[in-house]
Amino acid sequence: MNDRNRIDGIIKKLRANYGIPQKTENTNILDMLIATKLSQNTTDVSSYKAFTRLKEKFGSWDKVRKADLNRIKDCIKVCGLSNTKAAEIKEMLNKMNKKYGSLDLSFLRKYNDEKIYTELLEYKGIGVKTISCMMNYSLSRDVFPVDTHIHRILNRLGIVRTKNAVNTYKEAREKIPKGKRHEFHVNLIKFGRNICKSINPICGECFLFGDCKYDGKYLYRGKHTDKPSAAKNFIILENI
């Protein structure tokens, strides 16, 4: 079986278990960038609380930009790394306002993918994954964001053999079928949270066991699913 057919088969099995995620369209670009930024190194539930608190407390990103840094930190402390995230968000907003004359990023819709990456990578704390998520969820671009779950799973499945998420992104975008990248991205995240965990993967109930190239799967074959939790399938970017 060639790589394309194998990947198509995996996508179908994921779809059978998690469905086809709906794509959001015309979502505010800056909302999505900040929500993704807040979700770094924490749970989606915690980062969503931080995001909604910012929106409720200040009402606009321009007011966040002008706010005292400690007030921003206090709003987002629920999601962890609040000192770093608050400082980088405030710095980004000020830099954008100075460069563009406002915080309206709708002009990015006219840019091609590479130009968007070039434009946004200049902001501290905004990397390829964050930009890819924004493009996927806000602009409906056919990109394939890679987080820690996806990096881990694609390596266990043998779709890529990479050392870090950046290299996984570079390799995977050439292999994942066009038009299925959003679906594959979302369902791999759910699969990573529920089955293919970093520690103690539940290989005994894995519907991709036969597709998996992970040597450790035989050690974890006796593991059974934890009690289901709605939080595991909550993805912040689907709720912005």
N, C-alpha and C positions, 0 to 999 in steps of 0.2 A: 504493500500500500504506500503510495507516495505521500509526501508531507501534506499536500493540499487536501487530499481525501481524508487523511487522518485527522487533520484539524477540523474539517467539516463535520466529521463524525463526533468529535468531542463537543463541538458547538451544539449539535443536535441533542446530545445527552444532557448537557447543561440546561438547554431550553426545556427539555421534558421535565426537569426537576424544579426550575426556577422561573419558567415562562420567558416571554419576550418583554424586556423593559421598555417603557415608553420613553421617547426622546422629548426633552424639553426644547422649546424654541423661543427665541427672542427674549430670553432671560437677561436681566441687566448684567452687563459684562463685569462691572466693578463688584457687584454683589457676589458674583461667582468667584472672582479672584480672591476676595477677602474670605469667603466661606471656605475655599480650598486651603488658603493659608492657615486659617484657624484649625483646620482638620489635621494638620501635620503633627505626627507623634502623639495622637490622642484618639479617643473614640468619636465616632460621628455624632453620637447622642450628646456628648459633652461639648463638642465644637458647635453644634446647632444651638445649644443653650447660650453659648457665648455670642454667637452671631445674632440671635434674636434679642439678646440683652442690649447689644450695641445699637441695633435698629430702634428699639423701644426707648432707650435712654436718650439718644441724640437725634434721631429722626432723619438725619442725612449724613452722608460721608463728609460733606464740607464742615459740618459741626464737629465730627470726629477729628478732622484735620486740625481744627482750631482748639480742640479741647486739651486740658492739662493731661499730661501723660499718665499720671497716677489714676485719674478717673477712667481712662481707657483700660489700664491694667486691672482695675477693680472689676470692670464689667466682664472681662474675659478670663479671670483667674480660674474659673471652673474648668477650662480646657487645658490647663498646664502650659508651661513655658510662656507665661503671660508677659513677663518682662521683655523678652526678646520679640515676641509677636506684636506687642503694643508699640514698641519702638519702631519696628520695621514697617508696620502698617501706617503709623503717623508719618514717618519719613517718606514712604511711597506716595501717600496722598499729597503731601506738600510738594514733592518733586513733580508729580503729575499735574497738579494745579498750576505750577510755575511754567511747565513746558507747554501744556495744551491750553491754558487760560481758563480751564474748568475741569471738572471731574467726569465729563461726558466722554466715554470711550467708544461711542457708537461708530466712529470713523474706522475702527479696526475691522468692521464688517466688510469694508471694501478691500482690505489687504489680503494677499495670499498667505498661506500657512507660514512659509519661511519668513516673510516680512513681519508677521505677528510675533514669532519667536524672537527675532532680532530686536524688535521694539521693546518687548516686555522683559527680556533677560537682563536689561540694564538695571532693574530694580532689585535691591537687596532682599533676599529671602523668597524671590520668585524664580523658580526653576522650570525645567522642561515639563516635569509632571504637573505642576500647578497650571502652567499655560495650556498644556494639552487637555486637562480637565475642563478649563474654561472654554476652550475651543469646541470640545465635544458636547458639553452641556448647554452652553450659551449660543454658540454659533452653528451647531449641528454639523460641524466639520467631521469628516471621516478619518479621525485620528484614533490612536490607541494608547491612552494613558497607562503608564505602568507604575503601580505602587508596590509595597513590599509583598503583599499577598500575591500579586500577579507575577512578580519576579520569581518568587519561591515556586509557585505552581508550574510555570512554564519550564523551569529547570527540572522539576521533578517529573514532569511529563516528557521531558527530552525534546521539547519543541525548540528550545535554545540551550546553549551551554555557556553561561555568562557568570561573571563575578559580581556584578552590581546592576541596579535597576536602569541606569543610564544605558549600559550596553544591551540590556534586555530590550529596552525601547527601540534602539537602533536596529537590532536584528528582527524583532517581532513585527515591526511595521512593514517589513518586506514580505512577511509570511502570512499575516492574518488577512483573510479575504476582505476585499472592499465591500462596504455595505453591511458587514457583520461585526465591525470593530466595537461599536457601542454596546451591542448585545453581549459580545464576548467579554468585554471589560467589566460590565456590571455583574454578570453571572459568575465570573471568576472570583470577584470580590466576595460574593455570597458563599461560593464554594470554599474559599479560603477561610472564612469565618466559621463555617459550620462543619466542614469535613477536613480539608487539607490544612490543618493548623500548623503553625511553626513548631510548637511543642506538642507532643502527643497527638499526632494526626489520627483521625478515626478511620483507619484503613479497612477495618472489618466491615464497614457499611458503605464503602466508597464505590459509587457507580462508575468511576473511571479506573478502578483497580487494574483491569486488563490493559488499559492504555498507558499506565504509569511505568516510568523507567526508574523510579526511586528505589534504591536497594533496601532502604529501611522499611518499606511497606510490609515486608514479611514479619518484622519485629512488632509492628503495631496492628497486625491483622485481628487481634482479639479485642481491640478497642471498639466501644459502642457509643452511639450518639448521646451527647448530653441532653438534658431537658431543653426543648426548643425555646428560643427567646426571640421576641420580635425585634429587640435591639440589634441582633446579629444581622438582620436584613434591612435595617434602616440605613440608608445612604443619604448623607446630608445634601449632596448636590442634586438629588431628585426632589428635594423639598424646599429649594430656594425660590 
